Amino acid sequence: MFLDVGKMQAEYDAMAAQKAKLKKTYQTAEKEAAEVDKQLKNIRQYLGIEKEKQEKSKPNRKHETSL
């Protein structure tokens, strides 16, 4: 059995190039997703949705009585 080192090197180089391309695509998508999340948070804050969620999650201490 004979190993074709040149062919294996060419396959490795092709996979390394594909990996670099996919990594760049992934990083771009990750940045875009973070920007969209930031915009969504800003829109929710502007519309008052975030405040409503925070107020609902906080216990209402005004109605509590202490003994």
C-alpha contacts under 8 A as a table, 3 or more apart, distances in Angstrom:
res1	aa1	res2	aa2	distance
4	D	7	K	5.41
4	D	8	M	6.33
5	V	8	M	5.04
5	V	9	Q	6.05
6	G	9	Q	5.08
6	G	10	A	6.18
7	K	10	A	5.08
7	K	11	E	6.23
8	M	11	E	5.10
8	M	12	Y	6.10
9	Q	12	Y	4.99
9	Q	13	D	6.08
10	A	13	D	5.08
10	A	14	A	6.18
11	E	14	A	5.10
11	E	15	M	6.19
12	Y	15	M	5.12
12	Y	16	A	6.08
13	D	16	A	5.01
13	D	17	A	6.16
14	A	17	A	5.16
14	A	18	Q	6.20
15	M	18	Q	4.98
15	M	19	K	6.03
16	A	19	K	4.99
16	A	20	A	6.25
17	A	20	A	5.16
17	A	21	K	6.28
18	Q	21	K	5.09
18	Q	22	L	6.10
19	K	22	L	5.12
19	K	23	K	5.97
20	A	23	K	5.08
20	A	24	K	6.25
21	K	24	K	5.25
21	K	25	T	6.28
22	L	25	T	4.97
22	L	26	Y	6.02
23	K	26	Y	5.05
23	K	27	Q	6.14
24	K	27	Q	5.18
24	K	28	T	6.19
25	T	28	T	5.17
25	T	29	A	6.18
26	Y	29	A	5.09
26	Y	30	E	6.05
27	Q	30	E	4.98
27	Q	31	K	6.24
28	T	31	K	5.20
28	T	32	E	6.23
29	A	32	E	5.01
29	A	33	A	6.07
30	E	33	A	5.14
30	E	34	A	6.24
31	K	34	A	5.12
31	K	35	E	6.23
32	E	35	E	5.08
32	E	36	V	6.18
33	A	36	V	5.08
33	A	37	D	6.14
34	A	37	D	5.08
34	A	38	K	6.18
35	E	38	K	5.02
35	E	39	Q	6.19
36	V	39	Q	5.02
36	V	40	L	6.08
37	D	40	L	5.05
37	D	41	K	6.15
38	K	41	K	5.13
38	K	42	N	6.21
39	Q	42	N	5.02
39	Q	43	I	6.14
40	L	43	I	5.07
40	L	44	R	6.10
41	K	44	R	5.10
41	K	45	Q	6.03
41	K	50	E	7.82
42	N	45	Q	5.02
42	N	46	Y	6.04
43	I	46	Y	5.00
43	I	47	L	6.14
44	R	47	L	5.11
44	R	48	G	5.98
44	R	49	I	4.99
44	R	50	E	5.73
45	Q	48	G	4.99
45	Q	49	I	5.95
45	Q	50	E	5.26
45	Q	51	K	6.99
46	Y	49	I	7.73
48	G	51	K	5.39
48	G	52	E	6.40
49	I	52	E	5.15
49	I	53	K	6.33
50	E	53	K	5.19
50	E	54	Q	6.22
51	K	54	Q	5.07
51	K	55	E	6.04
52	E	55	E	5.12
52	E	56	K	6.15
53	K	56	K	5.20
53	K	57	S	6.25
54	Q	57	S	5.19
54	Q	58	K	6.32
55	E	58	K	5.29
56	K	59	P	7.49
60	N	63	H	6.57
60	N	64	E	7.62
61	R	64	E	5.26
